[in-house]
Amino acid sequence: MKTHLLALLLPAVLLGAPAALAQTTAFVGGVVWDGTGAPARDDLTLVVADGRIRSVSEAGDVPPGAEIVMLDGAFVMPGLINAHGHVSGRWAPDGVRDEDARIRGDLELYARYGVTTVLSLGDSEAVLRFKGSADPRAAHARLLAAGPVVSARDPAGARARALANVEAGADFLKLRVDDNLGTVEKMPWEAVQAVMDVGRARGVPVATHLFYLEDARRLLEMGSGLLAHSVRDTTVDEAFVEELKTSGVCYVPTLVREVSTFVYEARPGFFDEEFFTRFADSAEVARLSDPEFQRRVRESEAARRYRVALIQAMDNLKILADAGARIAFGTDSGPAGRFPGFFEHMELGLMVGAGLTPQQALLAATRDAARCLGLDDRGTLEPGKWADFLVLDANPLRMITNTKTLRQVYVAGAPLLDAPDEGPGG
Protein backbone atom coordinates (compact mmCIF):
# COMPACT_ATOMS: atom_id res chain seq x y z
CA MET A 1 0.00 0.00 0.00
CA LYS A 2 1.31 3.41 -0.94
CA THR A 3 2.50 5.48 2.04
CA HIS A 4 0.55 8.68 2.68
CA LEU A 5 0.87 11.43 5.24
CA LEU A 6 0.55 9.82 8.64
CA ALA A 7 -1.46 12.83 9.72
CA LEU A 8 -4.15 11.69 7.31
CA LEU A 9 -4.20 7.96 8.02
CA LEU A 10 -2.94 7.36 11.54
CA PRO A 11 -3.11 9.07 14.92
CA ALA A 12 -0.39 11.71 15.25
CA VAL A 13 2.83 10.73 16.95
CA LEU A 14 3.10 12.92 20.01
CA LEU A 15 6.12 13.58 22.14
CA GLY A 16 4.92 14.47 25.61
CA ALA A 17 1.82 16.53 24.80
CA PRO A 18 -1.87 15.65 24.21
CA ALA A 19 -3.08 16.23 20.64
CA ALA A 20 -5.62 18.81 21.76
CA LEU A 21 -2.88 20.91 23.33
CA ALA A 22 -0.25 20.59 20.62
CA GLN A 23 0.67 24.04 19.29
CA THR A 24 3.70 22.93 17.27
CA THR A 25 3.87 20.46 14.39
CA ALA A 26 7.02 19.06 12.79
CA PHE A 27 6.72 17.86 9.20
CA VAL A 28 9.60 15.42 8.89
CA GLY A 29 11.41 13.91 5.93
CA GLY A 30 10.19 16.02 3.03
CA VAL A 31 11.92 17.30 -0.09
CA VAL A 32 11.47 21.03 0.49
CA TRP A 33 11.53 23.67 -2.24
CA ASP A 34 11.16 26.86 -0.25
CA GLY A 35 10.32 29.22 -3.13
CA THR A 36 13.29 31.51 -2.56
CA GLY A 37 15.03 30.37 -5.73
CA ALA A 38 17.33 27.97 -3.89
CA PRO A 39 17.39 24.31 -4.99
CA ALA A 40 15.05 21.82 -3.35
CA ARG A 41 16.65 20.02 -0.39
CA ASP A 42 16.06 16.45 0.70
CA ASP A 43 15.09 15.09 4.10
CA LEU A 44 14.20 18.34 5.86
CA THR A 45 12.01 19.13 8.83
CA LEU A 46 9.50 21.96 8.59
CA VAL A 47 8.36 23.15 12.02
CA VAL A 48 5.08 25.07 12.27
CA ALA A 49 3.88 26.86 15.40
CA ASP A 50 0.66 28.85 15.74
CA GLY A 51 0.07 28.81 12.01
CA ARG A 52 3.48 30.13 11.01
CA ILE A 53 6.76 28.56 10.02
CA ARG A 54 9.21 28.39 12.90
CA SER A 55 12.10 26.68 11.13
CA VAL A 56 13.22 24.67 8.12
CA SER A 57 16.16 22.50 9.09
CA GLU A 58 17.82 19.12 8.82
CA ALA A 59 15.62 16.10 9.47
CA GLY A 60 15.28 15.11 13.10
CA ASP A 61 15.36 18.66 14.46
CA VAL A 62 12.03 18.32 16.27
CA PRO A 63 11.06 20.54 19.24
CA PRO A 64 10.00 18.72 22.42
CA GLY A 65 6.25 18.22 22.62
CA ALA A 66 5.67 18.71 18.88
CA GLU A 67 3.21 16.67 16.88
CA ILE A 68 5.03 14.79 14.12
CA VAL A 69 3.84 14.32 10.55
CA MET A 70 5.99 11.99 8.47
CA LEU A 71 6.32 13.12 4.85
CA ASP A 72 8.22 10.06 3.59
CA GLY A 73 10.06 11.92 0.81
CA ALA A 74 7.06 13.88 -0.47
CA PHE A 75 7.71 17.20 -2.24
CA VAL A 76 6.84 20.34 -0.25
CA MET A 77 6.42 23.80 -1.79
CA PRO A 78 4.66 27.09 -0.98
CA GLY A 79 0.98 27.38 -1.83
CA LEU A 80 0.09 28.94 -5.17
CA ILE A 81 -0.74 32.66 -5.21
CA ASN A 82 -3.11 33.83 -7.93
CA ALA A 83 -2.59 37.51 -8.72
CA HIS A 84 -5.69 37.67 -10.92
CA GLY A 85 -8.79 35.66 -10.09
CA HIS A 86 -12.45 36.40 -9.46
CA VAL A 87 -14.39 35.47 -6.33
CA SER A 88 -18.15 35.82 -6.53
CA GLY A 89 -19.79 32.81 -4.89
CA ARG A 90 -20.83 31.20 -8.17
CA TRP A 91 -18.75 28.06 -7.43
CA ALA A 92 -20.20 27.33 -4.00
CA PRO A 93 -21.94 23.97 -3.53
CA ASP A 94 -25.57 23.62 -4.59
CA GLY A 95 -28.01 24.67 -1.91
CA VAL A 96 -25.75 27.24 -0.26
CA ARG A 97 -27.70 30.48 -0.08
CA ASP A 98 -25.93 32.64 2.49
CA GLU A 99 -23.79 35.24 0.72
CA ASP A 100 -20.76 34.83 2.96
CA ALA A 101 -21.03 31.05 2.75
CA ARG A 102 -21.03 31.23 -1.04
CA ILE A 103 -17.93 33.42 -1.09
CA ARG A 104 -16.30 31.00 1.33
CA GLY A 105 -17.25 28.18 -1.04
CA ASP A 106 -15.26 29.78 -3.87
CA LEU A 107 -12.23 30.20 -1.61
CA GLU A 108 -12.48 26.62 -0.36
CA LEU A 109 -12.51 25.40 -3.96
CA TYR A 110 -9.39 27.39 -4.81
CA ALA A 111 -7.63 25.96 -1.76
CA ARG A 112 -8.52 22.35 -2.52
CA TYR A 113 -6.50 22.66 -5.70
CA GLY A 114 -3.55 24.26 -3.91
CA VAL A 115 -4.25 27.97 -4.40
CA THR A 116 -3.75 29.43 -0.93
CA THR A 117 -4.06 33.15 -1.83
CA VAL A 118 -6.14 34.82 -4.53
CA LEU A 119 -6.47 38.46 -5.54
CA SER A 120 -10.03 38.95 -6.79
CA LEU A 121 -9.85 41.65 -9.47
CA GLY A 122 -13.47 42.57 -9.93
CA ASP A 123 -16.06 41.43 -7.44
CA SER A 124 -18.81 42.81 -5.21
CA GLU A 125 -19.13 44.88 -2.07
CA ALA A 126 -20.00 41.62 -0.32
CA VAL A 127 -16.58 40.18 -1.22
CA LEU A 128 -14.91 43.25 0.24
CA ARG A 129 -16.94 42.87 3.43
CA PHE A 130 -16.04 39.20 3.67
CA LYS A 131 -12.37 39.99 3.20
CA GLY A 132 -12.46 42.47 6.03
CA SER A 133 -13.81 39.92 8.50
CA ALA A 134 -11.95 36.81 7.30
CA ASP A 135 -10.02 34.74 9.85
CA PRO A 136 -6.37 34.38 8.69
CA ARG A 137 -6.43 30.77 9.92
CA ALA A 138 -9.64 29.82 8.12
CA ALA A 139 -9.65 26.66 6.04
CA HIS A 140 -9.76 28.35 2.65
CA ALA A 141 -7.66 30.50 0.35
CA ARG A 142 -6.65 33.89 1.69
CA LEU A 143 -8.42 36.74 -0.07
CA LEU A 144 -7.39 40.10 -1.45
CA ALA A 145 -10.04 42.02 -3.33
CA ALA A 146 -10.60 45.04 -5.56
CA GLY A 147 -14.36 45.44 -5.25
CA PRO A 148 -16.47 46.34 -8.27
CA VAL A 149 -14.55 47.13 -11.47
CA VAL A 150 -14.39 50.88 -11.98
CA SER A 151 -16.22 51.24 -15.28
CA ALA A 152 -17.67 54.77 -15.22
CA ARG A 153 -16.94 56.68 -18.42
CA ASP A 154 -16.83 60.15 -16.91
CA PRO A 155 -14.03 61.25 -14.56
CA ALA A 156 -16.36 62.22 -11.73
CA GLY A 157 -18.14 58.87 -11.77
CA ALA A 158 -14.88 56.97 -12.02
CA ARG A 159 -13.43 58.91 -9.11
CA ALA A 160 -16.51 58.30 -6.97
CA ARG A 161 -16.49 54.54 -7.63
CA ALA A 162 -12.77 54.31 -6.94
CA LEU A 163 -13.14 56.21 -3.67
CA ALA A 164 -16.04 54.00 -2.61
CA ASN A 165 -13.89 50.90 -3.17
CA VAL A 166 -10.99 52.40 -1.24
CA GLU A 167 -13.27 53.26 1.68
CA ALA A 168 -14.61 49.71 1.65
CA GLY A 169 -11.09 48.32 2.07
CA ALA A 170 -10.03 47.44 -1.48
CA ASP A 171 -6.47 46.14 -1.82
CA PHE A 172 -6.36 47.17 -5.49
CA LEU A 173 -8.50 49.26 -7.81
CA LYS A 174 -9.45 47.52 -11.05
CA LEU A 175 -10.31 49.10 -14.39
CA ARG A 176 -10.59 47.90 -17.99
CA VAL A 177 -8.97 49.46 -21.03
CA ASP A 178 -10.15 47.15 -23.80
CA ASP A 179 -12.53 47.26 -26.73
CA ASN A 180 -13.29 43.52 -26.72
CA LEU A 181 -11.86 43.01 -30.22
CA GLY A 182 -13.42 46.21 -31.51
CA THR A 183 -16.97 45.53 -30.33
CA VAL A 184 -17.21 48.22 -27.60
CA GLU A 185 -15.65 51.58 -26.81
CA LYS A 186 -12.72 51.67 -24.43
CA MET A 187 -12.88 53.51 -21.12
CA PRO A 188 -11.96 57.16 -21.86
CA TRP A 189 -8.46 58.15 -20.81
CA GLU A 190 -9.80 61.01 -18.70
CA ALA A 191 -11.72 58.49 -16.57
CA VAL A 192 -8.68 56.23 -16.40
CA GLN A 193 -6.63 59.17 -15.11
CA ALA A 194 -9.22 59.89 -12.43
CA VAL A 195 -8.83 56.35 -11.08
CA MET A 196 -5.05 56.60 -11.21
CA ASP A 197 -5.22 59.85 -9.25
CA VAL A 198 -7.35 58.23 -6.53
CA GLY A 199 -5.03 55.26 -6.30
CA ARG A 200 -1.96 57.47 -6.04
CA ALA A 201 -3.53 59.75 -3.43
CA ARG A 202 -4.85 56.90 -1.29
CA GLY A 203 -1.93 54.50 -1.68
CA VAL A 204 -3.95 51.79 -3.44
CA PRO A 205 -2.41 50.31 -6.62
CA VAL A 206 -4.45 50.19 -9.81
CA ALA A 207 -4.68 46.89 -11.72
CA THR A 208 -5.44 47.37 -15.39
CA HIS A 209 -7.16 45.06 -17.86
CA LEU A 210 -5.62 45.54 -21.31
CA PHE A 211 -5.11 43.91 -24.68
CA TYR A 212 -3.09 46.26 -26.90
CA LEU A 213 0.60 47.16 -26.65
CA GLU A 214 0.02 50.90 -27.05
CA ASP A 215 -2.53 50.85 -24.23
CA ALA A 216 -0.12 48.95 -22.01
CA ARG A 217 2.57 51.53 -22.71
CA ARG A 218 0.25 54.41 -21.85
CA LEU A 219 -1.04 52.72 -18.71
CA LEU A 220 2.52 52.30 -17.47
CA GLU A 221 3.13 55.99 -18.06
CA MET A 222 -0.05 56.86 -16.14
CA GLY A 223 1.00 54.81 -13.13
CA SER A 224 -0.66 51.40 -13.40
CA GLY A 225 0.41 49.25 -10.47
CA LEU A 226 -0.29 45.88 -12.13
CA LEU A 227 -0.74 44.88 -15.77
CA ALA A 228 -3.45 42.31 -15.24
CA HIS A 229 -3.33 40.61 -18.66
CA SER A 230 -0.91 39.94 -21.48
CA VAL A 231 -0.23 42.19 -24.44
CA ARG A 232 -1.95 40.17 -27.15
CA ASP A 233 -2.10 42.23 -30.34
CA THR A 234 1.57 42.36 -31.34
CA THR A 235 5.08 41.53 -30.22
CA VAL A 236 6.34 43.69 -27.36
CA ASP A 237 9.20 45.93 -28.49
CA GLU A 238 12.46 46.74 -26.75
CA ALA A 239 11.17 50.13 -25.61
CA PHE A 240 8.20 48.58 -23.82
CA VAL A 241 10.35 45.87 -22.26
CA GLU A 242 12.63 48.54 -20.82
CA GLU A 243 9.69 50.66 -19.66
CA LEU A 244 8.19 47.68 -17.86
CA LYS A 245 11.47 46.73 -16.22
CA THR A 246 12.23 50.30 -15.16
CA SER A 247 8.76 50.78 -13.70
CA GLY A 248 9.01 47.64 -11.55
CA VAL A 249 5.37 46.94 -12.40
CA CYS A 250 4.41 43.26 -12.53
CA TYR A 251 2.97 41.62 -15.63
CA VAL A 252 0.25 38.96 -15.21
CA PRO A 253 -0.01 36.72 -18.31
CA THR A 254 -3.44 35.03 -17.70
CA LEU A 255 -2.80 32.71 -20.65
CA VAL A 256 -5.59 30.35 -19.66
CA ARG A 257 -8.12 33.16 -20.08
CA GLU A 258 -7.62 32.88 -23.85
CA VAL A 259 -7.91 29.11 -23.69
CA SER A 260 -11.32 29.41 -22.04
CA THR A 261 -12.70 31.23 -25.10
CA PHE A 262 -12.13 28.37 -27.54
CA VAL A 263 -11.42 25.13 -25.64
CA TYR A 264 -15.10 24.21 -25.36
CA GLU A 265 -15.58 23.83 -29.13
CA ALA A 266 -15.48 20.12 -28.24
CA ARG A 267 -15.26 18.19 -25.01
CA PRO A 268 -11.80 19.03 -23.60
CA GLY A 269 -9.60 16.17 -22.43
CA PHE A 270 -9.21 17.63 -18.97
CA PHE A 271 -12.90 16.92 -18.28
CA ASP A 272 -11.82 13.30 -17.79
CA GLU A 273 -8.77 13.99 -15.59
CA GLU A 274 -9.18 12.68 -12.06
CA PHE A 275 -7.42 15.77 -10.72
CA PHE A 276 -10.13 17.90 -12.36
CA THR A 277 -13.14 15.77 -11.56
CA ARG A 278 -12.42 15.38 -7.84
CA PHE A 279 -13.80 18.89 -7.16
CA ALA A 280 -15.25 20.06 -10.51
CA ASP A 281 -18.73 21.57 -10.73
CA SER A 282 -20.70 18.90 -12.59
CA ALA A 283 -23.44 21.31 -13.65
CA GLU A 284 -20.90 23.61 -15.30
CA VAL A 285 -19.27 20.63 -17.00
CA ALA A 286 -22.68 19.61 -18.35
CA ARG A 287 -23.37 23.14 -19.63
CA LEU A 288 -20.04 23.30 -21.44
CA SER A 289 -20.55 19.80 -22.86
CA ASP A 290 -23.84 20.69 -24.55
CA PRO A 291 -23.48 20.18 -28.32
CA GLU A 292 -25.30 23.42 -29.11
CA PHE A 293 -22.98 25.41 -26.83
CA GLN A 294 -19.95 23.78 -28.45
CA ARG A 295 -21.28 24.56 -31.92
CA ARG A 296 -21.51 28.26 -31.01
CA VAL A 297 -17.92 28.20 -29.78
CA ARG A 298 -16.74 26.55 -33.03
CA GLU A 299 -18.48 29.24 -35.06
CA SER A 300 -17.32 32.16 -32.90
CA GLU A 301 -15.06 34.67 -34.62
CA ALA A 302 -13.98 35.97 -31.22
CA ALA A 303 -12.88 32.48 -30.19
CA ARG A 304 -10.80 32.19 -33.36
CA ARG A 305 -9.13 35.53 -32.73
CA TYR A 306 -8.43 34.79 -29.08
CA ARG A 307 -6.80 31.51 -30.12
CA VAL A 308 -4.36 33.58 -32.19
CA ALA A 309 -3.99 36.04 -29.30
CA LEU A 310 -2.90 33.18 -27.03
CA ILE A 311 0.08 32.46 -29.28
CA GLN A 312 1.05 36.12 -29.19
CA ALA A 313 0.65 36.24 -25.41
CA MET A 314 2.90 33.21 -24.97
CA ASP A 315 5.56 34.71 -27.24
CA ASN A 316 5.47 37.96 -25.28
CA LEU A 317 5.72 36.17 -21.96
CA LYS A 318 8.92 34.47 -23.09
CA ILE A 319 10.41 37.77 -24.28
CA LEU A 320 9.61 39.52 -21.02
CA ALA A 321 10.79 36.66 -18.82
CA ASP A 322 14.08 36.43 -20.72
CA ALA A 323 14.55 40.18 -20.30
CA GLY A 324 14.07 39.98 -16.53
CA ALA A 325 10.66 41.67 -16.26
CA ARG A 326 8.66 40.95 -13.13
CA ILE A 327 6.10 38.21 -13.85
CA ALA A 328 3.24 37.44 -11.47
CA PHE A 329 1.18 34.29 -11.85
CA GLY A 330 -2.52 34.84 -12.55
CA THR A 331 -5.34 33.18 -14.45
CA ASP A 332 -8.52 35.29 -14.55
CA SER A 333 -10.28 32.17 -13.23
CA GLY A 334 -13.66 32.33 -11.52
CA PRO A 335 -16.12 33.45 -14.25
CA ALA A 336 -18.20 30.87 -16.11
CA GLY A 337 -16.09 28.20 -17.78
CA ARG A 338 -12.92 29.16 -15.89
CA PHE A 339 -12.65 26.56 -13.16
CA PRO A 340 -11.07 28.00 -9.99
CA GLY A 341 -8.09 26.01 -8.78
CA PHE A 342 -7.77 23.67 -11.73
CA PHE A 343 -7.12 26.48 -14.20
CA GLU A 344 -4.13 27.52 -12.11
CA HIS A 345 -2.41 24.22 -12.88
CA MET A 346 -3.27 24.65 -16.54
CA GLU A 347 -1.70 28.13 -16.44
CA LEU A 348 1.55 26.70 -15.07
CA GLY A 349 1.63 24.26 -18.00
CA LEU A 350 1.07 27.07 -20.50
CA MET A 351 3.83 29.16 -18.95
CA VAL A 352 6.26 26.29 -19.36
CA GLY A 353 4.90 25.72 -22.86
CA ALA A 354 5.78 29.34 -23.61
CA GLY A 355 9.41 28.60 -22.81
CA LEU A 356 9.76 29.27 -19.09
CA THR A 357 11.41 26.63 -16.95
CA PRO A 358 9.26 24.91 -14.33
CA GLN A 359 11.19 26.81 -11.64
CA GLN A 360 10.48 30.15 -13.34
CA ALA A 361 6.77 29.35 -13.51
CA LEU A 362 6.65 28.21 -9.88
CA LEU A 363 8.56 31.26 -8.66
CA ALA A 364 6.04 33.47 -10.49
CA ALA A 365 3.28 31.57 -8.66
CA THR A 366 4.83 31.82 -5.19
CA ARG A 367 7.60 34.24 -4.21
CA ASP A 368 7.16 36.65 -7.10
CA ALA A 369 3.37 36.79 -6.92
CA ALA A 370 3.62 37.57 -3.20
CA ARG A 371 6.10 40.37 -3.85
CA CYS A 372 4.01 41.79 -6.67
CA LEU A 373 0.99 41.94 -4.34
CA GLY A 374 3.01 43.52 -1.53
CA LEU A 375 2.72 40.44 0.69
CA ASP A 376 5.75 39.78 2.88
CA ASP A 377 4.10 37.12 5.05
CA ARG A 378 3.76 34.34 2.45
CA GLY A 379 5.09 33.03 -0.86
CA THR A 380 8.15 31.28 0.55
CA LEU A 381 8.75 28.71 3.27
CA GLU A 382 10.84 30.79 5.65
CA PRO A 383 10.62 31.42 9.40
CA GLY A 384 7.89 33.87 10.38
CA LYS A 385 5.73 33.39 7.30
CA TRP A 386 2.32 31.77 7.18
CA ALA A 387 2.54 27.99 6.90
CA ASP A 388 0.66 27.83 3.59
CA PHE A 389 2.15 24.93 1.67
CA LEU A 390 1.48 21.98 -0.61
CA VAL A 391 2.56 18.35 -0.36
CA LEU A 392 3.01 16.59 -3.70
CA ASP A 393 3.81 13.02 -4.67
CA ALA A 394 6.20 14.08 -7.45
CA ASN A 395 8.63 16.92 -8.13
CA PRO A 396 7.16 19.70 -10.35
CA LEU A 397 10.64 21.16 -10.96
CA ARG A 398 11.22 18.11 -13.16
CA MET A 399 7.82 18.16 -14.86
CA ILE A 400 5.36 20.98 -14.24
CA THR A 401 2.33 18.69 -14.47
CA ASN A 402 3.52 17.09 -11.23
CA THR A 403 1.70 19.90 -9.41
CA LYS A 404 -1.35 17.74 -10.08
CA THR A 405 0.03 15.02 -7.79
CA LEU A 406 -1.33 17.10 -4.93
CA ARG A 407 -1.56 15.04 -1.75
CA GLN A 408 -2.38 17.68 0.84
CA VAL A 409 -2.87 21.43 1.22
CA TYR A 410 -2.03 23.32 4.39
CA VAL A 411 -3.23 26.79 5.31
CA ALA A 412 -1.77 28.21 8.52
CA GLY A 413 -0.38 24.73 9.13
CA ALA A 414 -3.78 23.01 9.09
CA PRO A 415 -4.63 20.29 6.51
CA LEU A 416 -7.57 20.96 4.20
CA LEU A 417 -8.04 17.74 2.22
CA ASP A 418 -9.69 14.57 3.47
CA ALA A 419 -7.72 11.35 3.66
CA PRO A 420 -7.49 9.57 0.30
CA ASP A 421 -9.83 6.63 -0.07
CA GLU A 422 -7.65 3.66 -1.01
CA GLY A 423 -8.56 0.13 -1.75
CA PRO A 424 -6.32 -2.93 -1.33
CA GLY A 425 -2.91 -2.55 -2.93
CA GLY A 426 -3.54 1.17 -3.60
JOBEL-V876153 format. One record per residue. RES is the residue in one small letter. OMEGA is omega as a letter, one per 40 degrees, with the letter a starting at -180 (NA if undefined). Layout:
# JOBEL-V876153
res omega
RES OMEGA
RES OMEGA
This chain:
# JOBEL-V876153
res omega
m a
k a
t i
h i
l a
l i
a a
l a
l a
l i
p i
a i
v a
l i
l i
g i
a i
p a
a a
a a
l a
a i
q a
t i
t i
a i
f a
v i
g i
g i
v a
v i
w a
d i
g i
t a
g i
a i
p i
a a
r a
d i
d i
l i
t i
l a
v a
v i
a i
d i
g a
r i
i i
r a
s i
v a
s i
e a
a i
g i
d a
v i
p i
p i
g a
a i
e a
i i
v i
m a
l i
d i
g i
a a
f a
v i
m i
p i
g i
l i
i a
n a
a i
h i
g i
h i
v a
s a
g a
r a
w i
a i
p i
d i
g i
v a
r a
d a
e i
d i
a i
r i
i i
r i
g i
d a
l i
e i
l i
y a
a a
r i
y i
g i
v a
t i
t i
v i
l i
s a
l a
g a
d a
s i
e i
a i
v i
l i
r i
f i
k a
g a
s a
a i
d a
p i
r a
a a
a i
h i
a i
r a
l i
l a
a i
a a
g a
p i
v i
v a
s a
a a
r i
d a
p a
a i
g i
a i
r a
a i
r i
a i
l i
a i
n i
v a
e i
a i
g a
a i
d i
f i
l a
k i
l a
r i
v a
d i
d i
n i
l i
g a
t i
v i
e i
k i
m a
p a
w i
e i
a i
v a
q i
a i
v i
m a
d i
v a
g a
r a
a a
r i
g i
v a
p a
v i
a a
t i
h a
l i
f a
y i
l a
e i
d i
a i
r a
r i
l i
l a
e a
m i
g i
s a
g i
l i
l a
a i
h i
s i
v a
r a
d a
t i
t i
v a
d a
e a
a i
f i
v i
e i
e a
l i
k a
t a
s a
g a
v a
c a
y a
v a
p a
t a
l a
v i
r i
e i
v a
s a
t a
f a
v a
y i
e i
a a
r a
p a
g a
f i
f a
d i
e i
e a
f i
f a
t a
r a
f a
a i
d a
s i
a i
e i
v i
a i
r a
l i
s a
d a
p a
e i
f a
q i
r a
r i
v a
r a
e a
s i
e i
a i
a i
r a
r i
y i
r i
v a
a i
l i
i i
q i
a i
m i
d a
n i
l i
k i
i a
l i
a i
d a
a i
g i
a a
r a
i i
a i
f i
g a
t a
d i
s i
g i
p a
a i
g a
r a
f a
p i
g i
f a
f i
e i
h i
m i
e i
l i
g i
l i
m i
v i
g i
a i
g i
l i
t i
p i
q i
q a
a a
l i
l i
a a
a a
t a
r a
d i
a i
a i
r a
c i
l i
g a
l i
d a
d a
r i
g i
t i
l a
e a
p i
g a
k i
w i
a i
d a
f a
l i
v a
l i
d a
a a
n a
p i
l i
r i
m a
i i
t i
n i
t i
k i
t a
l a
r a
q i
v i
y i
v a
a i
g a
a a
p a
l a
l i
d i
a i
p a
d a
e i
g a
p i
g a
g NA
